[in-house]
Amino acid sequence: MLERAEIRDKIEQIIREEYQGGTDPVEALARVRRFLSEQRRSRDHRSEAED
């Protein structure tokens, strides 16, 4: 699981890549949301395993 700073860096990286690629901002936001959703699922799965 990534730390907060790593998550922030990854979000910034996604936004930069999408912006430089000329992607529609809606698509860039969707990619960030997918990333955050994956992080949340990973965190939740890890919490369940620890119980």
MOPAC internal coordinates of N, CA, C and O (Angstrom, degrees):
PM7 1SCF
backbone

  N    0.0000 0     0.00 0     0.00 0    0    0    0
  C    1.4468 1     0.00 0     0.00 0    1    0    0
  C    1.5299 1   108.88 1     0.00 0    2    1    0
  O    1.2310 1   120.98 1   -41.50 1    3    2    1
  N    1.3021 1   115.74 1   138.50 1    3    2    1
  C    1.4579 1   120.77 1  -178.12 1    5    3    2
  C    1.5242 1   111.52 1   -81.71 1    6    5    3
  O    1.2310 1   120.98 1   -29.12 1    7    6    5
  N    1.3060 1   115.72 1   150.88 1    7    6    5
  C    1.4636 1   122.08 1   174.73 1    9    7    6
  C    1.5300 1   108.87 1   -81.33 1   10    9    7
  O    1.2310 1   120.57 1   -14.01 1   11   10    9
  N    1.3218 1   116.51 1   165.99 1   11   10    9
  C    1.4730 1   121.29 1  -178.26 1   13   11   10
  C    1.5284 1   112.78 1   -54.41 1   14   13   11
  O    1.2310 1   120.40 1   133.65 1   15   14   13
  N    1.3084 1   116.84 1   -46.35 1   15   14   13
  C    1.4654 1   120.45 1  -178.39 1   17   15   14
  C    1.5250 1   110.74 1   -62.79 1   18   17   15
  O    1.2310 1   120.44 1   141.16 1   19   18   17
  N    1.3295 1   116.76 1   -38.84 1   19   18   17
  C    1.4648 1   120.73 1   178.78 1   21   19   18
  C    1.5245 1   110.65 1   -67.48 1   22   21   19
  O    1.2310 1   120.55 1   141.50 1   23   22   21
  N    1.3205 1   116.56 1   -38.50 1   23   22   21
  C    1.4645 1   120.66 1   178.23 1   25   23   22
  C    1.5237 1   109.45 1   -64.84 1   26   25   23
  O    1.2310 1   120.39 1   134.62 1   27   26   25
  N    1.3250 1   116.87 1   -45.38 1   27   26   25
  C    1.4620 1   121.11 1   178.64 1   29   27   26
  C    1.5270 1   110.34 1   -60.00 1   30   29   27
  O    1.2310 1   120.20 1   135.89 1   31   30   29
  N    1.3342 1   117.22 1   -44.11 1   31   30   29
  C    1.4649 1   121.33 1   178.46 1   33   31   30
  C    1.5235 1   111.15 1   -61.18 1   34   33   31
  O    1.2310 1   120.45 1   138.32 1   35   34   33
  N    1.3253 1   116.75 1   -41.68 1   35   34   33
  C    1.4667 1   120.80 1  -179.53 1   37   35   34
  C    1.5263 1   110.50 1   -65.48 1   38   37   35
  O    1.2310 1   120.22 1   138.81 1   39   38   37
  N    1.3272 1   117.18 1   -41.19 1   39   38   37
  C    1.4677 1   120.60 1   178.01 1   41   39   38
  C    1.5227 1   109.98 1   -62.29 1   42   41   39
  O    1.2310 1   120.45 1   135.10 1   43   42   41
  N    1.3291 1   116.74 1   -44.90 1   43   42   41
  C    1.4643 1   120.41 1   177.89 1   45   43   42
  C    1.5240 1   110.83 1   -61.06 1   46   45   43
  O    1.2310 1   120.32 1   140.00 1   47   46   45
  N    1.3207 1   117.00 1   -40.00 1   47   46   45
  C    1.4604 1   121.43 1   178.78 1   49   47   46
  C    1.5262 1   110.56 1   -63.08 1   50   49   47
  O    1.2310 1   120.40 1   134.69 1   51   50   49
  N    1.3179 1   116.84 1   -45.31 1   51   50   49
  C    1.4635 1   121.04 1   179.27 1   53   51   50
  C    1.5227 1   109.93 1   -59.72 1   54   53   51
  O    1.2310 1   120.45 1   132.24 1   55   54   53
  N    1.3218 1   116.75 1   -47.76 1   55   54   53
  C    1.4624 1   120.68 1  -178.51 1   57   55   54
  C    1.5238 1   110.53 1   -62.01 1   58   57   55
  O    1.2310 1   120.18 1   135.81 1   59   58   57
  N    1.3387 1   117.26 1   -44.19 1   59   58   57
  C    1.4754 1   121.02 1   178.30 1   61   59   58
  C    1.5197 1   111.31 1   -60.10 1   62   61   59
  O    1.2310 1   120.62 1   132.81 1   63   62   61
  N    1.3343 1   116.42 1   -47.19 1   63   62   61
  C    1.4653 1   120.53 1  -179.28 1   65   63   62
  C    1.5209 1   111.05 1   -60.75 1   66   65   63
  O    1.2310 1   120.76 1   135.35 1   67   66   65
  N    1.3186 1   116.15 1   -44.65 1   67   66   65
  C    1.4601 1   120.23 1  -178.44 1   69   67   66
  C    1.5292 1   110.70 1   -67.47 1   70   69   67
  O    1.2310 1   120.23 1   139.04 1   71   70   69
  N    1.3268 1   117.17 1   -40.96 1   71   70   69
  C    1.4592 1   121.40 1   179.73 1   73   71   70
  C    1.5232 1   110.55 1   -64.08 1   74   73   71
  O    1.2310 1   120.68 1   132.77 1   75   74   73
  N    1.3332 1   116.31 1   -47.23 1   75   74   73
  C    1.4589 1   120.57 1  -179.36 1   77   75   74
  C    1.5177 1   111.44 1   -65.64 1   78   77   75
  O    1.2310 1   120.43 1   150.76 1   79   78   77
  N    1.3194 1   116.78 1   -29.24 1   79   78   77
  C    1.4584 1   121.06 1   178.92 1   81   79   78
  C    1.5181 1   113.13 1   -82.73 1   82   81   79
  O    1.2310 1   120.51 1   176.86 1   83   82   81
  N    1.3322 1   116.64 1    -3.14 1   83   82   81
  C    1.4562 1   120.25 1   178.86 1   85   83   82
  C    1.5215 1   113.58 1    74.09 1   86   85   83
  O    1.2310 1   120.72 1  -158.50 1   87   86   85
  N    1.3203 1   116.23 1    21.50 1   87   86   85
  C    1.4535 1   121.17 1  -178.70 1   89   87   86
  C    1.5227 1   110.55 1   -71.66 1   90   89   87
  O    1.2310 1   121.17 1   -32.39 1   91   90   89
  N    1.3209 1   115.37 1   147.61 1   91   90   89
  C    1.4561 1   122.22 1   174.62 1   93   91   90
  C    1.5363 1   108.56 1   -57.68 1   94   93   91
  O    1.2310 1   119.72 1   -46.68 1   95   94   93
  N    1.3231 1   118.15 1   133.32 1   95   94   93
  C    1.4713 1   120.22 1   179.70 1   97   95   94
  C    1.5297 1   113.57 1   -54.96 1   98   97   95
  O    1.2310 1   120.17 1   149.55 1   99   98   97
  N    1.3174 1   117.29 1   -30.45 1   99   98   97
  C    1.4662 1   120.40 1   178.32 1  101   99   98
  C    1.5264 1   109.77 1   -63.86 1  102  101   99
  O    1.2310 1   120.27 1   140.41 1  103  102  101
  N    1.3208 1   117.09 1   -39.59 1  103  102  101
  C    1.4654 1   120.95 1   177.85 1  105  103  102
  C    1.5276 1   111.02 1   -67.83 1  106  105  103
  O    1.2310 1   120.57 1   140.15 1  107  106  105
  N    1.3242 1   116.52 1   -39.85 1  107  106  105
  C    1.4659 1   120.16 1   178.15 1  109  107  106
  C    1.5262 1   109.96 1   -61.81 1  110  109  107
  O    1.2310 1   120.56 1   136.48 1  111  110  109
  N    1.3225 1   116.54 1   -43.52 1  111  110  109
  C    1.4592 1   120.40 1   178.50 1  113  111  110
  C    1.5232 1   110.89 1   -64.21 1  114  113  111
  O    1.2310 1   120.31 1   140.12 1  115  114  113
  N    1.3184 1   117.02 1   -39.88 1  115  114  113
  C    1.4673 1   120.67 1   178.13 1  117  115  114
  C    1.5252 1   110.56 1   -61.81 1  118  117  115
  O    1.2310 1   120.42 1   139.91 1  119  118  117
  N    1.3217 1   116.80 1   -40.09 1  119  118  117
  C    1.4679 1   120.20 1   178.59 1  121  119  118
  C    1.5297 1   110.89 1   -64.81 1  122  121  119
  O    1.2310 1   120.39 1   138.27 1  123  122  121
  N    1.3261 1   116.86 1   -41.73 1  123  122  121
  C    1.4691 1   120.60 1   177.50 1  125  123  122
  C    1.5188 1   109.79 1   -63.01 1  126  125  123
  O    1.2310 1   120.29 1   137.53 1  127  126  125
  N    1.3248 1   117.06 1   -42.47 1  127  126  125
  C    1.4707 1   120.25 1   179.62 1  129  127  126
  C    1.5229 1   111.44 1   -63.26 1  130  129  127
  O    1.2310 1   120.35 1   139.81 1  131  130  129
  N    1.3347 1   116.94 1   -40.19 1  131  130  129
  C    1.4722 1   119.87 1   177.17 1  133  131  130
  C    1.5259 1   110.47 1   -61.72 1  134  133  131
  O    1.2310 1   120.79 1   135.96 1  135  134  133
  N    1.3246 1   116.10 1   -44.04 1  135  134  133
  C    1.4629 1   120.58 1   178.77 1  137  135  134
  C    1.5284 1   110.67 1   -60.00 1  138  137  135
  O    1.2310 1   120.28 1   133.02 1  139  138  137
  N    1.3323 1   117.06 1   -46.98 1  139  138  137
  C    1.4628 1   120.45 1  -179.88 1  141  139  138
  C    1.5221 1   111.45 1   -64.25 1  142  141  139
  O    1.2310 1   120.54 1   142.24 1  143  142  141
  N    1.3152 1   116.57 1   -37.76 1  143  142  141
  C    1.4630 1   120.75 1   177.80 1  145  143  142
  C    1.5263 1   110.51 1   -63.27 1  146  145  143
  O    1.2310 1   120.60 1   137.40 1  147  146  145
  N    1.3257 1   116.46 1   -42.60 1  147  146  145
  C    1.4688 1   120.55 1   177.63 1  149  147  146
  C    1.5274 1   110.64 1   -62.38 1  150  149  147
  O    1.2310 1   120.47 1   139.25 1  151  150  149
  N    1.3254 1   116.71 1   -40.75 1  151  150  149
  C    1.4640 1   120.61 1   178.95 1  153  151  150
  C    1.5270 1   110.69 1   -64.48 1  154  153  151
  O    1.2310 1   120.90 1   139.01 1  155  154  153
  N    1.3248 1   115.88 1   -40.99 1  155  154  153
  C    1.4620 1   120.55 1   179.84 1  157  155  154
  C    1.5226 1   110.58 1   -64.41 1  158  157  155
  O    1.2310 1   120.68 1   135.24 1  159  158  157
  N    1.3374 1   116.31 1   -44.76 1  159  158  157
  C    1.4688 1   120.32 1   178.93 1  161  159  158
  C    1.5206 1   110.62 1   -62.19 1  162  161  159
  O    1.2310 1   120.59 1   138.42 1  163  162  161
  N    1.3180 1   116.48 1   -41.58 1  163  162  161
  C    1.4602 1   121.36 1   179.25 1  165  163  162
  C    1.5253 1   110.41 1   -62.34 1  166  165  163
  O    1.2310 1   120.72 1   136.29 1  167  166  165
  N    1.3165 1   116.23 1   -43.71 1  167  166  165
  C    1.4633 1   121.10 1   179.46 1  169  167  166
  C    1.5275 1   110.61 1   -65.27 1  170  169  167
  O    1.2310 1   120.33 1   135.63 1  171  170  169
  N    1.3414 1   116.97 1   -44.37 1  171  170  169
  C    1.4628 1   120.96 1  -179.71 1  173  171  170
  C    1.5190 1   111.05 1   -64.28 1  174  173  171
  O    1.2310 1   120.65 1   137.89 1  175  174  173
  N    1.3225 1   116.36 1   -42.11 1  175  174  173
  C    1.4657 1   120.93 1   179.63 1  177  175  174
  C    1.5234 1   110.00 1   -63.33 1  178  177  175
  O    1.2310 1   121.01 1   139.13 1  179  178  177
  N    1.3156 1   115.68 1   -40.87 1  179  178  177
  C    1.4664 1   120.66 1   179.40 1  181  179  178
  C    1.5280 1   110.51 1   -65.18 1  182  181  179
  O    1.2310 1   120.19 1   140.02 1  183  182  181
  N    1.3304 1   117.25 1   -39.98 1  183  182  181
  C    1.4689 1   121.41 1   178.87 1  185  183  182
  C    1.5169 1   110.82 1   -63.51 1  186  185  183
  O    1.2310 1   120.11 1   139.12 1  187  186  185
  N    1.3318 1   117.40 1   -40.88 1  187  186  185
  C    1.4624 1   121.44 1   179.45 1  189  187  186
  C    1.5219 1   110.73 1   -65.09 1  190  189  187
  O    1.2310 1   120.33 1   141.76 1  191  190  189
  N    1.3130 1   116.97 1   -38.24 1  191  190  189
  C    1.4640 1   121.21 1  -178.99 1  193  191  190
  C    1.5288 1   110.89 1   -67.12 1  194  193  191
  O    1.2310 1   120.56 1   149.54 1  195  194  193
  N    1.3163 1   116.53 1   -30.46 1  195  194  193
  C    1.4626 1   120.57 1  -179.30 1  197  195  194
  C    1.5219 1   112.33 1   -77.67 1  198  197  195
  O    1.2310 1   120.05 1   158.48 1  199  198  197
  N    1.3405 1   117.50 1   -21.52 1  199  198  197
  C    1.4792 1   120.87 1  -178.78 1  201  199  198
  C    1.4953 1   113.51 1   -69.78 1  202  201  199
  O    1.2310 1   120.10 1   180.00 1  203  202  201

